[in-house]
Amino acid sequence: MVARTVAGDIVVRQETRKQTCIYILRIDPGEDQLCFWTRDEAVAQAVAFAKRQHARAWFADRDHLVLLGSFRLAPETPAKRAS
């Protein structure tokens, strides 16, 4: 099964710019929003944002997505009526 993000998910990816490894955070779909020097800091922020927004946090590793945490709320089921 292939993992896929949905609108509102938080995604962290590693990138190299000018021979420096950085970590980019964005809300999917969208443009890069934050830059971090360490993976730990980027992952901690992604998980914190996902908790606050009731979304999922992902780490994009080349062609794969790794789920860091899912904080989506379960859909409410309608209350059963008494017969």
Secondary structure, 3 states (H helix, E strand, C coil): CCCCCCCCCEEEEEEEECCEEEEEEEECCCCEEEEECCHHHHHHHHHHHHHHHCCEEEEEECCEEEEEEECCCCCCCCCCCCC
